[in-house]
Amino acid sequence: MDLDPASLVTAFCVSSVGFVLFYFGRKMQELRPLVAGLLLMGFPYFVSGFAWMLLGAALILGGLWAWLHFAP
């Protein structure tokens, strides 16, 4: 993980969104936001770049959207 300010702030924001999704999924007993929240909380530890972090978050959130709208 990079220690430049942009990466730190981005990691904090992505992880915060992940925590909210995780909390919502746990509270509503819904698997899909729970999994997306865990992924969003965990992947900033493995990605160091600002742009890669935003791209990964967008892919995870897009996958959640597709999972919610196209899966039974």
N, C-alpha and C positions, 0 to 999 in steps of 0.2 A: 504494500500500500504506500502510495506517495504521501509525502507530508506537505505538499504545497496546499495553499488555502483553498483553491478551487476544488481539488479532489476531496479534501476533508469536509467541506460544506456539502458537496454533492453526496458523499457517502452518508453524512448525517441525514440529509433530506430523504434519500432513497430508503435508508433503514427506518426512518420514522414512518414513511408511508407503509413499509412492510410491517412494522409493528401494529399500525392501525388495522391493516388487513388481517393480520394474524389474530388480533384481539376480537375483531368482528367475526371471523370465522369460528373462533373458539366459542364465543358467546352464543352465536346462532347455530352452532353445531353443523357448520357447512364446510365441507372438505376443500372446495375450490379456492376460496379466499385464504384459507389456512395455509395451503400449500404455496400459493403465490406470496403470501406474507413471509413465510419461512425463506423462500428463495430471495426475496428482496432484502431481507435482513442479513442473509449470509453471503451473497455474492460480492458486495463491496470489499470484503476481505481478500478476495482473489483477483480483483480487477484494480489496476492502479491508475488508469487514465481517466480524465474527466469525460471525454467523449465516449469512451468505451462503457463507462458506468451509465451514462444517459442512454446509450443504445441498448445495453442490457436491460435496464429498467423498462424501456419502451417495449422491448420484445416480451418481457415477462408480463407486463400489463396487457399487451395485445393478445398474448396467449390466454390470459385470464378472461379477457373479453370474448374471445372466440370460444373458449370452453364453456362460458356461461350462455352464449347465444346459440351455439350450434350443437352442443351435446344434449342428449335427453336428460 
